[in-house]
């Protein structure tokens, strides 16, 4: 068996790391973005949510295009579109312009996600080396470092300068890296469904929804959605923390997710997976819900104590949900009689659609009942999936 070439491994590592850094840069700056648009919580959440609908359309169709033209054109054009859309999103004050740009941004990052994973899965099969877990870890590392950078510069650097500079530099690195591996990209004739690029007709013809599995995975996504979309706004608007500090809860959540996922296999050795995952979900859900509630109660009494309660809540939520994601993806492949790539593609498409609906619901819950109540909902969802 041939070994995975070092230069190609470095290139793929770069593509995953920069993708995480790029695509997650905007979430910590949501308060600035909302201020730019001058809209309510409900309207803002709706505008952001439609990016997920764009991602869903891409998941349903992009495999078809990869089958027709190969991975290189999709990789390159997706990054180019992401750069343009990010610049528009971070500089516009028009909700209509934001809506269109965010919708295309959702399609482009989803297209990139599909094509870079297709490229990786195809190549790792050729070399018999499983590099996907490592590369997904690099994506998470990129996302966390992006949040850390936002924390350090939020008070002194405007949203536009932050995104314009980051988008240009990181986007250029991605484009140059893609050009360097152009000769290694999969041509259309060699693309297979098992590489992760599921053709449109195959997806439509055989599409099935596993409601139990999707419902369980949605519980994980609800925590990530809520923290990603609303944590900085809650910390900034309700707890009245400064811009840089408002990003810290999001950073704590992502760090807890990394700790949990890095320790997943070590914790599972010799143990019943279901029992371990359930204990993490119940414990994480209990502390997440209780501490978010405590933070909301303390917000009018002592904002500092309320802030630390929120940090503890997000650490518990991140650690509690970290085990469920990997377990469910593994379980999805075992549960379905079809190839792993088809089962996982269906799970991803179903949950992206459910994520879109959930984002809209949470947005208007935040608008009508308040941010604190919206943050409590994912914690309650933990208990539903556990039992």
Secondary structure, DSSP 4 states (H G I P E B T S, - for coil): -PPPPHHHHHHHHHHHHHHHHHHTTTGGGHHHHHHHHT--HHHHHHHHHHHHHHHHHHHHHHHHHHHHH-HHHHHHHHHHHHHHHHHHHHH---HHHHHHHHHHHHHHHHHHHHHHHHHHHHHHHHHT---HHHHHHHHHHHHHHHHHHHHHHTTTS-HHHHHHHHHHHHHHHHHHHHHHTGGGSPPGGG--GGGT---HHHHHHH----HHHHHHHHHHHHHHHHHHHHHHHIIIIIS---HHHHTHHHHHHHHHHHHHHHTHHHHHTTS-HHHHHHHHHHHHHHHHHHHHHHHHHHTTT-HHHHHHHHHHHHHHHHHHHHHHHHHHHHHHHHH-SS-HHHHHHHHHHHHHHHHHHHHHHHHHHHHHH-HHHHHHHHHHHHHHHH-
